Structures are given as C-alpha cells and as structure tokens.
C-alpha cells in the first residue's frame, strides 16, 4: 500500500481553514449583526457600516501584507496567528458596549479573515500540487461552503440556546481547539523529495528551469503586475462576478420570500449551497485538463443564465432552477482566480499575486449588497438589481476570455493558448 501523500493532509487542513474562516468571517458577520442589534439596539445601517469597514480592511491587508507574510513565515505560523485573531475579534464582540468597540472588534477579526479566506487556501494548497491543483483546490475550497452549511447554523443554534456571548465564546474556543493542532501538524513546509504521483508521472516533480513567456513577469513589481494584461483580465472579471454573486446571495431570501414564501426560500438557499459544492467538485475534474480561462468564462455564462431565469421566472420550479444554475458557479468563482494565476505567472510570485486579486475582489464585493439594496429601493422590486447582476456576469465572461481570443487559444490542456 502506497504511503498517503502529505499534500492531501494539507488539503484537509485547508478545508478546515476555509470552514472556520468563512463560517466565522464571511457568514458570521450577518449573524453577529442580528445579535448586536438585539443586544444594544444599534441600527442595521450602523452595524452594516462596521461590517463593510471589516471587509475593506481585510482587502487592504490582503493587498499589502498577507502574500509576503505567507512567503516569509509559512502557512503554519500565519494560519495559527490568524485563527487567534479571528477568535479574539469574535470574543471581543461579546464585550462591546459602544459602537466604536464593535468597529475595533471587527478590525481584529479582519486580520483573521485575511489569513483564512480564499487567498490563504490557494496559498496553502499551491506548493503541494501542480498537475492536480484544480482537483486539490476544489476539495479544499469546499471548506468555505461547509462554513455556511455547518458553522453558520451552529452559530445561530448556540446563540439562541446559550445566549449571544456564550454562543460566540464557544464557537471561538471550538475553532482554536480544532484548527490550531491541525495547522501545527499538517501545515509544515514541503520537503524536496515530496511530490504528488501525478506530478511525477508528468515530469513536474523534477527540478527544471521554469518555462516563461513574454507576458509572464520575472520580477515582482506591483506596478508591473497591476498593468499586465494577464492580471487585468484575471482580476476585473472576478471582481465583477463576485460583486454580483455576494450581492445576490445577500438578498436571495428577501427576493424569493414574497414569491414562494420564507420556508421555500430557505430551501432555495440550501439548494444554492448544495449546487456550489457539486459545481466546485465537478469543475475540479476538468480544470486540470482544459484552459482555465475558458472554464471561467463558461462558469460566468452559467451564472448569468441562472440570473436571467430568476429575473424572468414567476413559478417555484423556474426559481429553483435559476438558483441551481447560479449556485453551481458560486464555488468556482473563488477557486478559479488562483488556478489562472498558477497557469500564467511565475510560481515564486503566486502568493503575492493571488493576494492582490483576492484583495481587489473583496474590495469590490464589499459594495455588492448595498448596490442591490439601492436598486431594489428605487423600484421596490429586484428586477433592475438582477439585470445589473446579469450584465456584470456577462461582462466578466467576455473579459476573462480576451487573452484566449487575442492569441487564438484553443480548447486543450491547461496553459495552451495563453
């Protein structure tokens, strides 16, 4: 029996990072908002501003320091410190007595979110896989979906049963008790003699000079990276797609409830999350075989088609179908940026470039919920909001494909045509 490759243990650890990072840091803020509002009487607008500031600060940290921190300290140290920061921020929320303290607590949490979000998962998994990175990353990123399916409901349950403070304290303690030992044991540096079997079969386990092309960046200079065609056509599409995605997910229940009822809307949210998991796993089996920009474009088109159905539908079946198609692309929108970076940029700059893209994405999607809220408020309906989301998805599908069109890329193994 062959020995289990340690990289798959790293994938399991990254799954846990995503589950707690997204559970407490992405799905959690909306739950904290409800608890803080009931506890202190602060308005939704005041608390929403604190959450927006939290996402923006997290984006700034991703842009400025997270990539270099992973390069210098390694995943084990950064994830451990980030988990402590996330837990500390969550616990501090239970001690707040004034609004500025809520801002301070979210600020502490923002470092944890930056070190446990999609960029971190990409950075953790990347050194261990080449040929099967798409598959490995799809499994690891399913931890983000598990955060919504497992952690968020447990947060609500523990808060309702034990109270706001005790519920959050228990969640923070559980994360530290589970995640830190796993990080310390699994997230060690890769040894020179460790290689995935698929990499050895393809020759990628051998040490050889990296292949480069004129568009690939030899030295890391932020200005050069930001101006490159590869970066622009990888960052803008996902910023647009995730703005539409986060905005629509935030307003999904509010949009569906008047049409199909609150209980059915809850089932639709569950269907969307289930589809996200299935879509990400399915994509994992094709991402390592085909040009990832083409896969990304098709993913945006599928989501656009789902949004079009949601905008036009009036019956339950079509609304569920729209949620299914839209949801099938939700997970891939966070997995694909790192895989495109792997395909088009030098390996030594992976952490920094992924951090830049995720930071831009996060800065953009932080405004998604408020954008849809303003559009809905203007017409007292979600039609215009859905059409704007549809336009963003279609635009993203075109922009991400531009390098393939310009260079006349063909559908083939990853990297061909770019």
NORSULNOR-V27266 format. One record per residue. N is the residue number from 1. RES is the residue in three letters. SS is DSSP state (h for helix, s for strand, l for the rest). OMEGA is omega as a letter, one per 30 degrees, with the letter a starting at -180 (none if undefined). BURIAL is # if it has 9 or more other ideal C-beta (glycine too) atoms within 8 Angstrom, else .. Layout:
BEGIN
n={N N}
res={RES RES}
ss={SS SS}
omega={OMEGA OMEGA}
burial={BURIAL BURIAL}
END
This chain:
BEGIN
n={1 2 3 4 5 6 7 8 9 10 11 12 13 14 15 16 17 18 19 20 21 22 23 24 25 26 27 28 29 30 31 32 33 34 35 36 37 38 39 40 41 42 43 44 45 46 47 48 49 50 51 52 53 54 55 56 57 58 59 60 61 62 63 64 65 66 67 68 69 70 71 72 73 74 75 76 77 78 79 80 81 82 83 84 85 86 87 88 89 90 91 92 93 94 95 96 97 98 99 100 101 102 103 104 105 106 107 108 109 110 111 112 113 114 115 116 117 118 119 120 121 122 123 124 125 126 127 128 129 130 131 132 133 134 135 136 137 138 139 140 141 142 143 144 145 146 147 148 149 150 151 152 153 154 155 156 157 158 159 160 161 162 163 164 165 166 167 168 169 170 171 172 173 174 175 176 177 178 179 180 181 182 183 184 185 186 187 188 189 190 191 192 193 194 195 196 197 198 199 200 201 202 203 204 205 206 207 208 209 210 211 212 213 214 215 216 217 218 219 220 221 222 223 224 225 226 227 228 229 230 231 232 233 234 235 236 237 238 239 240 241 242 243 244 245 246 247 248 249 250 251 252 253 254 255 256 257 258 259 260 261 262 263 264 265 266 267 268 269 270 271 272 273 274 275 276 277 278 279 280 281 282 283 284 285 286 287 288 289 290 291 292 293 294 295 296 297 298 299 300 301 302 303 304 305 306 307 308 309 310 311 312 313 314 315 316 317 318 319 320 321 322 323 324 325 326 327 328 329 330 331 332 333 334 335 336 337 338 339 340 341 342 343 344 345 346 347 348 349 350 351 352 353 354 355 356 357 358 359 360 361 362 363 364 365 366 367 368 369 370 371 372 373 374 375 376 377 378 379 380 381 382 383 384 385 386 387 388 389 390 391 392 393 394 395 396 397 398 399 400 401 402 403 404 405 406 407 408 409 410 411 412 413 414 415 416 417 418}
res={UNK UNK UNK UNK UNK UNK UNK UNK UNK UNK UNK UNK UNK UNK UNK UNK UNK UNK UNK UNK UNK UNK UNK UNK UNK UNK UNK UNK UNK UNK UNK UNK UNK UNK UNK UNK UNK UNK UNK UNK UNK UNK UNK UNK UNK UNK UNK UNK UNK UNK UNK UNK UNK UNK UNK UNK UNK UNK UNK UNK UNK UNK UNK UNK UNK UNK UNK UNK UNK UNK UNK UNK UNK UNK UNK UNK UNK UNK UNK UNK UNK UNK UNK UNK UNK UNK UNK UNK UNK UNK UNK UNK UNK UNK UNK UNK UNK UNK UNK UNK UNK UNK UNK UNK UNK UNK UNK UNK UNK UNK UNK UNK UNK UNK UNK UNK UNK UNK UNK UNK UNK UNK UNK UNK UNK UNK UNK UNK UNK UNK UNK UNK UNK UNK UNK UNK UNK UNK UNK UNK UNK UNK UNK UNK UNK UNK UNK UNK UNK UNK UNK UNK UNK UNK UNK UNK UNK UNK UNK UNK UNK UNK UNK UNK UNK UNK UNK UNK UNK UNK UNK UNK UNK UNK UNK UNK UNK UNK UNK UNK UNK UNK UNK UNK UNK UNK UNK UNK UNK UNK UNK UNK UNK UNK UNK UNK UNK UNK UNK UNK UNK UNK UNK UNK UNK UNK UNK UNK UNK UNK UNK UNK UNK UNK UNK UNK UNK UNK UNK UNK UNK UNK UNK UNK UNK UNK UNK UNK UNK UNK UNK UNK UNK UNK UNK UNK UNK UNK UNK UNK UNK UNK UNK UNK UNK UNK UNK UNK UNK UNK UNK UNK UNK UNK UNK UNK UNK UNK UNK UNK UNK UNK UNK UNK UNK UNK UNK UNK UNK UNK UNK UNK UNK UNK UNK UNK UNK UNK UNK UNK UNK UNK UNK UNK UNK UNK UNK UNK UNK UNK UNK UNK UNK UNK UNK UNK UNK UNK UNK UNK UNK UNK UNK UNK UNK UNK UNK UNK UNK UNK UNK UNK UNK UNK UNK UNK UNK UNK UNK UNK UNK UNK UNK UNK UNK UNK UNK UNK UNK UNK UNK UNK UNK UNK UNK UNK UNK UNK UNK UNK UNK UNK UNK UNK UNK UNK UNK UNK UNK UNK UNK UNK UNK UNK UNK UNK UNK UNK UNK UNK UNK UNK UNK UNK UNK UNK UNK UNK UNK UNK UNK UNK UNK UNK UNK UNK UNK UNK UNK UNK UNK UNK UNK UNK UNK UNK UNK UNK UNK UNK UNK UNK UNK UNK UNK UNK UNK UNK UNK UNK UNK UNK UNK UNK UNK UNK UNK UNK UNK UNK UNK UNK UNK UNK UNK UNK UNK UNK}
ss={l l l l l h h h h h h h h h h h h h h h h h h h h l l h h h h h h h h h h h h h l l l h h h h h h h h h h h h h h h h h h h h h h h h h h h h h h l h h h h h h h h h h h h h h h h h h h l l l l l h h h h h h h h h h h h h h h h h h l h h h h h h h h h l l l l l l h h h h h h h h h h h h h h h h h h h h h h h h h h h h h h l h h h h h h h h h h h h h h h h h h h h h h h l l l l l l l l l l h h h h h h l l l l l l l l l l l l l l l l l l l h h h h h h l h h h h h h h h h h h h h h h h h h h h h h h h h h h h h h h h l h h h h h h h h h h h h h h h h h h h h h h h l l l l l l l h h h h h h h h h h h h h h h h h h h h h l l l h h h h h h h h h h h h h l l l h h h h h h h h h h h h h l l h h h h h h h h h h h h h h h h h h h l l h h h h h h h h h h h h l l l h h h h h h h h h h h h h h h h h h h h h h h h l l l l l l l l l l l l}
omega={a a l l a l l l l l l l l l l l l a l a l a a a a l a a l l l a a a l l l a a a l a l a l a l l l l l l l l a l l l l l l a a a a l l l l l a a a a a a a l l l l l l l l a a l l l l l a a a l l a a l l l a l l l l l a l l l a a a a a l a a l a a a a a a a l a a a l l a a l l a a l l l l l l l a a a a l l l a a a l a a a a a a a l a l l l l a l l a a a a a l l l a a a a l l l l a a a l l a l l l l a a a l l l l l a l a l a a a a a l a l a a l l a a a a a a a a l a a a a l l a a l l a a l a l l a a a l l a a a a a l a a l l l l l l l l l l l l l l a a a l l l l a l a a a a l a l l l l l l l l l l l l l l l l l l a a a l a a a a l l l l l l a l a a l a a a l l a a a l l l l l a a a l a a a a a a a l l l a a l l l a l a a l a a a a l l l l l l a a a a l a a a a l l l l l l l l l l l a a a a a a l l l a a l l l l a a a l a l l none}
burial={. . . . # # # # # # # # # # # # # # # # # # # # # # # # # # # # # . # # # . . . . # . . . # # # . # # # # # # # # # # # # # # . . # # # # # . . . # # # . # # # # # # # # # # # # # # # # # . # . . # . # # # # # # # # # # # # # # # # # # # # # # # # # # . # # # # # # # # # # # # # # # # # # # # # . # # # . # # # . # # . . . . # . # # # # # # # # . # # . # # # . # # # . # # . . # . . . # . # . # # # . . . # . . . . . . . . . . . # # . . . . . . # # # . # . # # # # # # # # # # # # # # # # # # # # # # # # . # # # . # # . . . # # # . # # . # # # # # # # # # # # . # # . # # # . # # # # # # # # # # # # # # # # # # # # # # . # . . . . # # # # # # # # # # # # # # # # # # # # # # # # # # # # # . . # # # # # # # # # # # # # # # # # # # # # # # # # . # # . . . . . # . # # # # # # # . # # # # # # # # # # # # # . . . . # . . . . # . # # #}
END
